[in-house]
Amino acid sequence: MRNLKYLFIAFVFIATACENKKNSERIIGTWEIVKANGSLDDLNIGTQYLFEKESLTFSKDGFDNKAKSEITDSTFTWDNGSMKMDYTYSFEGSNLIVKLKGSDQEFVLEKK
């Protein structure tokens, strides 16, 4: 019975670790803001985020702004050397929910 308890704990740990890894892989690709709340909400609609393994590009109206990025299971950064922005993210169904830390901005993105 005691071994079963340890086996269950190990299973939960492994399942959680695998789920987190999937989030950091699931975010890779192109996403577009379809809903925005907070400051400058209307200006953000239509902005695309291209997540690559170590970079993030914001694109809108023919303008691309690429920078270094670090992605974890629930956060990512955008760092162009002179400015660094920190975000949290989660998934709701097929949508990506993004919040800029220290701001009232919150975005709903759909994968393209």
N, C-alpha and C positions, 0 to 999 in steps of 0.2 A: 504494500500500500504506500509506503514511504517513497519507493522508487517511482510509483505512478505520479505522485505529487511533483517530484522533480522533473519528470518527463513532461508533465503538463506545463510547468513554468518555462521549461526550455522551448516548448512548442509556441507558447504565447510570445516569447522574446523573439524567436526566429520569424514568426508571422508578422510581428510589428516591424522588424528590421526590413523585411522584404517589401512591405507596403510603403515604407518611407522611401526606399530606393525607387520604387515605381513612380512616386510623385515627381522626383527630380528628373526622371526620364520622360514622364508623361508631358511635362511642360515644354520639352524641346519641340520647336516648330514655330509656325507663324500664327499669331492670335490677333484679333481685332477687337477694339473697344466698341461694344454695342450699347452700353449703358454706363453713365458716369454720375456720381454724386459728389458734392463738395465744390471747392473752388475751381473755377474755369471748367465746369462740367461739360458744357456744350462744345467747347474748343477741343476737348479730348476725344469726343465721339469720332470714330473712323481711324484713330491712330492704331497702327499695327506694331506689334512687338514680335521681333524675330529672335527667339531664344536658340542659341547654339551652346555647345558644351562649355565654352569659356567666354562667350561674348553675348551681348544683347544690343539689338538695333531697334531704335524707335523710328518709325516711318510715317510720314503724312504729307500729302500734297507734293510728292516728288522729292521731299527732303528726308535724308537718312542720317541718323545720328547714332553711330556705332561706338560702343565702349566695352571695356572689360567687365565681366560679370562672374559672380560666384553664386551657384545655386545649391541650396540645401533642400531638405524635405518640406520646408514651410517658409523659406525666405529666399530672396535673391537681391543682388546689388547691381547697380549701374554705376561704373566708375570710369570717367574719362580723364582722370589725372588731376583735374582742377575742381571737380565736383563729384561727390559720391552720394547716391541716393539709396536708401534701404527700404525694402518692401517686404510685406508678408503676403502669402498667397495660400489659397485652398481651392478645392474643387467642389462645385455643387452640380452634380450630374455631369454633363459634358462641358459646363462653363467653368472658366477660370476666374476666381474672385481675387482681386489685387488691391492691397491697401498700402499707400505710401506712409511710412512711419513719420510721425511728427506733423502730420497733415490731416485735413478732413477729407482728402480725396480717396474715393473708393471706386473701382472699375469692375465691370462685368465684361469678360472677353469671350469670344467664340473662336474656335480653331478654324483656320482657313485651309 
